[in-house]
């Protein structure tokens, strides 16, 4: 289980089935590509540059290099080549602005980064928990801080805890794998230059652990009973599976039998 898969199953079990279990491909979108490019640029910006050299000029240069590389190779090469020149230019400008907005959220020259794009995994109950952390920092007091970049719209106050649950999942992995409980987690919403920060407590980590186990149990039950029901919501407006969804008139289909004894979903 990963934070993305936990969220996907909660949002819509039917879309989870198509995306995670059957791996039905989804078309790339401008928003997806923009987010991936911004993440890759920030990864390189913080990982490859000494703190003193993390300037806006360097950030712009990295974004431009990333755009050139992505057009010639990588998962989005065909998508970028298929865009009109004006759309490519606009996308590049928007990616650059997302990356530059980091300077309004923190001072990169004083940020002590321990690592970026860190893959961690650990058994949790009878499932393998896995996550890739955007950034792991050490603060002035020597405590660990997890940073997660977001390129979409910030959540409303009522949904803020749902977004924090994903990054607290990473904190749980850090505690399990590295043996140290992070002091805090940060969600950096680059588009709106908004920072959401929360203290990591033992109570919050145990809550995330319990929630993950419950979602995994629900996934197993759905596999055993063939009960992946659609959950219509405003998210349907952005779903690539509408043409395959019973809620939008598509015929219901049955999934081939699945071995629910697997340790990972």
Buried (B, 14 or more C-beta within 10 A) or exposed (E): BBBBBBBBBBBBBBBBBBBBBEEEEEEBEEEBBBBBBBBBBBBBBBEEBEEEEBBEEBBBEBBBEBBEEBBEEBEBEEBBEEBEEEEBEEBBEBBBEBBBBBBEBBEBEEBEBEEBBBEBBBEBBEBBBBBBBBBBBBEEEEBBBBBBBBBEEBBEEEEBEEBBBBBBBBBBBBBBBBEEBBBBBBBBBBBEBBBBEBEBEEEBBEBBBEBBBEBBEBBBEBBEEEEBEBBEEEEBEEBBBBEBBEBEEEEEEEEEEBEEEEEEB
